[in-house]
Amino acid sequence: MDWVPIVFITFKVLVFGTGMFFAIKWHYDQGKKAKEEASKRQGLAEQAQDAP
C-alpha cells in the first residue's frame, strides 16, 4: 500500500506535464499562425495599393 501514492502522484505529474506541454504548444502555434495571416494580409493590401 505504500507504493499507491507514489504511483498516483507520478501519474498525475505525467498527465499534467503532458497537458501543459500541449497547451503551451497550441498557444504558440496559434500566435505564429495569426502573425503569418497578418503579414499575408498586409502584403495583399500593399499589392492592391500599388496596382492602378
ABEGO torsion letter per residue (X at the ends): XAAAAAAAAAAAAAAAAAAAAAAAAAAAAAAAAAAAAAAAAAAAAAAAAABX
